[in-house]
């Protein structure tokens, strides 16, 4: 009887400790400060996109259609959970010529988690070029970071990072623009190649794309189609309408919402290995209009500004 009572006492004591620990944990969760303001929209920052994903194994031969990409490439999709509770996040990878595939992770509350596409060898095709959509139940921030490497060197030779574009997508994301376009090739040892990568995440509709290249003395246009749930890259270095060593701006128009990303790599002339790199998302400039609209009900590129043309400004400088 005494032994039985002793065991009962130990059991009760254990239950008391467990109850106290549970209560303490609940207090820690309930008193943790919120990282989002009270009344924030329920759907804020739960859907993110970027277009210019790439992984390459070291020693892989360059693709015939990508002569300017020879460095090994690794990528990290860094997820930050703004909620105090764990959340599931799903990354959907969109490829050039194969159906989308997904990877799901748990992101801890008020914590971060990496998705490493270069380690998803059973999910991503070899030398994969891809776009990404990340969705989650709770608000998150998504930041893809990529490093490119010289053969046999674990130190990153070139790196780029950006915060992904928040969804959902709509008419605003049917027009995109960026200002700093350039491809360089001359007698100098410096060479720069640039790509425009376009992701069409729509599962059903192909995207008819028109890219306007705006030079100070004129405009050139290139058209292509990005199939439904696919990604396409345009190598501006080899595009006939792009002259070398002449800066330009870019406006991309689509008949369905897309994501547009600029990627530029720097090389020593004659060497296909990347020595520097940057990437940036273009800026969305689309939207519905009234009156003189194009066939899709959008503002034509020539009418993106309705203000009267100002006088040509005179450059000035101050000491």
C-alpha positions in Angstrom: 0.0 0.0 0.0 2.8 2.3 0.9 4.6 1.6 -2.4 1.4 2.2 -4.4 0.8 5.5 -2.6 4.4 6.5 -3.3 4.0 5.7 -7.0 0.8 7.7 -7.1 2.5 10.6 -5.4 5.3 10.6 -8.0 2.7 10.4 -10.8 0.8 13.3 -9.4 3.9 15.3 -8.9 4.9 14.7 -12.5 1.5 15.8 -13.8 1.9 19.0 -11.7 5.3 19.7 -13.3 3.9 19.0 -16.8 0.9 21.3 -16.1 3.2 24.1 -14.8 5.4 23.8 -17.9 2.4 23.9 -20.2 1.1 27.0 -18.4 4.5 28.7 -18.6 4.8 27.9 -22.3 1.4 29.3 -23.0 2.3 32.4 -21.1 5.5 32.8 -23.2 3.5 32.5 -26.4 0.7 34.8 -25.4 3.0 37.5 -24.1 5.4 37.5 -27.1 5.2 40.8 -28.9 3.4 40.9 -32.2 5.6 41.8 -35.2 2.6 43.0 -37.3 0.5 46.0 -36.3 -3.0 45.3 -34.9 -5.6 45.3 -37.6 -3.2 44.4 -40.4 -5.0 42.8 -43.4 -5.4 39.1 -42.9 -3.8 38.3 -46.3 -0.8 40.5 -46.1 2.4 39.1 -47.4 1.4 35.5 -47.8 2.2 35.2 -51.5 5.5 36.1 -53.2 7.1 35.8 -56.6 10.5 36.1 -58.4 11.5 35.1 -61.9 15.3 34.6 -62.2 16.1 31.4 -60.2 19.1 29.4 -61.3 21.2 26.4 -60.0 24.2 24.8 -61.7 26.4 22.1 -60.5 30.2 22.6 -60.6 31.7 21.2 -63.7 28.5 21.1 -65.7 29.0 22.0 -69.3 27.4 25.3 -70.4 24.0 24.9 -72.1 24.2 25.6 -75.9 21.4 28.2 -75.4 23.2 29.8 -72.4 26.8 30.5 -73.5 27.2 33.2 -70.9 26.4 31.1 -67.9 29.2 28.7 -66.9 29.8 29.3 -63.2 28.5 27.0 -60.5 25.4 28.5 -58.9 23.7 27.9 -55.6 20.5 29.5 -54.3 18.8 30.0 -51.0 15.2 31.1 -50.6 15.1 32.6 -47.1 11.7 32.8 -45.4 11.0 34.9 -42.4 7.8 34.2 -40.4 6.2 37.4 -39.1 3.7 35.4 -37.1 4.3 34.1 -33.6 3.1 30.6 -34.6 4.7 28.1 -37.0 3.4 28.2 -40.5 3.6 26.0 -43.6 5.2 27.6 -46.7 5.1 26.1 -50.2 7.5 27.0 -53.0 6.2 26.3 -56.5 9.0 26.1 -59.1 8.1 27.0 -62.7 10.5 25.8 -65.4 11.1 26.4 -69.1 9.8 23.1 -70.5 8.4 21.0 -67.7 5.4 21.2 -65.3 5.7 23.1 -62.0 6.9 21.2 -58.9 6.5 22.1 -55.2 8.5 21.9 -52.0 6.9 22.6 -48.5 8.7 23.6 -45.3 7.6 24.6 -41.8 8.8 28.1 -40.8 9.0 28.5 -37.0 7.1 31.4 -35.3 9.1 34.6 -35.4 11.8 32.6 -37.1 13.3 31.8 -40.4 13.9 28.8 -42.7 15.9 28.3 -45.9 14.8 26.4 -49.0 17.9 25.4 -50.9 17.1 24.7 -54.5 20.7 23.6 -55.2 20.0 20.7 -52.8 16.7 19.7 -54.3 18.3 17.4 -56.9 15.2 15.2 -57.1 13.0 18.1 -57.7 14.8 20.5 -60.0 16.2 19.6 -63.4 20.0 19.8 -63.9 21.1 23.3 -64.7 17.6 24.5 -63.9 16.4 28.0 -64.8 13.1 28.7 -62.9 10.7 31.2 -61.4 9.2 30.8 -58.0 5.9 31.4 -56.2 5.9 31.1 -52.4 2.6 30.9 -50.5 2.0 30.5 -46.7 -0.8 30.5 -44.2 0.8 33.3 -42.2 2.5 36.5 -43.2 6.1 35.9 -44.3 8.9 37.8 -46.1 10.7 35.9 -49.0 14.2 36.8 -50.0 16.1 34.7 -52.7 19.9 34.9 -52.5 22.2 33.4 -55.1 26.0 32.8 -55.2 28.1 31.9 -58.2 31.5 30.3 -57.9 34.8 29.8 -59.7 35.9 26.1 -60.2 37.2 24.5 -57.0 36.8 27.7 -55.0 34.3 27.7 -52.1 34.4 31.5 -51.7 31.6 33.2 -53.5 32.8 35.0 -56.7 29.5 36.9 -57.3 26.3 37.2 -55.4 22.8 38.8 -55.7 19.9 39.1 -53.4 16.5 40.7 -53.5 13.1 40.7 -51.7 10.6 38.9 -53.8 7.5 40.5 -55.2 4.3 40.3 -53.1 1.1 39.0 -54.7 -1.7 38.5 -55.6 -1.1 39.5 -59.2 -3.6 41.6 -61.2 -3.8 44.3 -64.0 -0.9 46.2 -62.4 1.5 43.4 -63.1 0.8 43.4 -66.9 3.2 46.3 -67.5 6.8 46.4 -66.0 9.7 48.8 -66.5 13.3 49.2 -65.4 15.8 51.9 -66.3 19.4 50.5 -66.2 19.7 48.3 -69.3 23.1 47.7 -70.8 25.3 45.1 -72.6 29.0 45.8 -72.9 31.5 44.3 -75.4 34.5 46.2 -76.8 38.3 46.0 -77.0 38.4 46.5 -73.2 38.7 43.4 -71.0 35.3 44.2 -69.3 32.2 42.4 -70.7 28.7 42.6 -69.4 25.7 40.4 -70.4 22.1 41.0 -69.4 19.0 38.8 -69.3 15.3 39.6 -68.9 13.5 36.7 -67.2 9.7 36.5 -67.3 7.6 34.2 -65.2 4.0 33.5 -66.2 2.4 31.7 -63.2 -1.1 31.5 -64.8 -1.9 27.8 -65.0 -4.1 28.2 -68.1 -3.2 31.2 -70.2 -0.1 31.8 -72.3 1.4 35.3 -72.0 1.9 37.3 -75.2 4.9 39.6 -74.4 6.2 42.7 -76.1 9.5 44.2 -74.8 10.2 47.8 -75.7 13.8 48.9 -75.5 13.9 52.7 -75.1 17.0 54.5 -76.3 17.6 58.2 -76.3 17.3 58.3 -80.1 14.6 55.7 -80.7 13.0 52.4 -79.7 13.3 48.7 -80.6 10.8 45.9 -79.9 11.1 42.2 -79.3 8.1 39.8 -79.0 7.8 36.4 -77.4 5.3 34.1 -75.8 5.7 32.7 -72.3 3.5 29.6 -72.0 1.2 29.0 -69.1 3.0 28.1 -65.9 6.4 28.5 -67.5 9.4 30.9 -67.4 11.5 32.4 -70.2 14.8 34.3 -70.4 15.8 36.7 -73.1 19.6 37.0 -73.6 20.1 40.6 -74.6 23.7 40.1 -75.5 22.7 37.9 -78.5 19.4 39.8 -79.3 19.9 41.4 -82.7 17.9 44.6 -81.9 20.2 45.5 -78.9 23.4 47.4 -79.9 26.4 46.9 -77.7 27.6 49.7 -75.3 24.5 51.8 -75.6 22.3 52.3 -72.4 18.6 51.7 -72.7 15.4 51.4 -70.6 13.0 48.6 -70.8 9.2 48.3 -70.8 7.6 44.9 -70.8 3.9 44.5 -71.7 1.9 41.3 -71.3 -1.8 40.3 -71.8 -1.8 38.4 -68.5 -0.1 39.2 -65.2 3.6 38.2 -65.1 6.8 38.8 -63.1 9.8 40.5 -64.7 13.4 40.4 -63.4 16.6 41.9 -64.8 19.9 39.9 -64.3 23.3 41.2 -65.3 26.6 39.4 -65.1 30.1 40.8 -65.5 33.0 38.8 -67.1 36.6 39.2 -68.1 36.5 39.1 -71.9 36.8 35.6 -73.3 36.2 34.0 -69.9 32.6 32.7 -69.3 32.9 32.6 -65.5 31.0 35.3 -63.6 33.1 37.7 -61.6 30.2 40.1 -60.5 26.5 40.1 -60.8 23.3 41.9 -59.8 19.6 41.1 -60.1 16.5 43.3 -59.6 12.8 43.1 -60.1 11.3 45.5 -62.6 8.7 48.0 -61.4 5.0 47.3 -62.2 3.3 50.2 -64.1 0.2 48.5 -65.4 -3.4 49.3 -64.5 -6.9 49.7 -66.0 -7.8 52.8 -67.9 -10.8 54.6 -69.3 -11.1 56.2 -72.7 -8.3 55.5 -75.2 -7.3 52.0 -74.0 -5.6 49.2 -75.7 -7.3 45.9 -76.6 -6.9 44.6 -73.1 -8.3 47.7 -71.4 -4.9 48.9 -70.3 -3.1 52.1 -70.7 -1.0 52.0 -73.9 2.7 52.4 -73.3 2.7 55.7 -75.2 0.1 57.1 -72.8 1.6 56.0 -69.5 2.0 59.7 -68.7 -1.0 61.9 -69.6 0.6 65.2 -68.5 1.6 67.7 -71.2 5.2 67.3 -72.4 7.4 69.7 -70.4 10.1 71.8 -71.9 13.5 70.1 -72.2 15.3 70.8 -69.0 18.7 72.4 -69.0 21.3 70.7 -66.9 22.8 72.8 -64.1 25.4 72.3 -61.6 26.3 74.0 -58.3 29.6 74.3 -56.6 
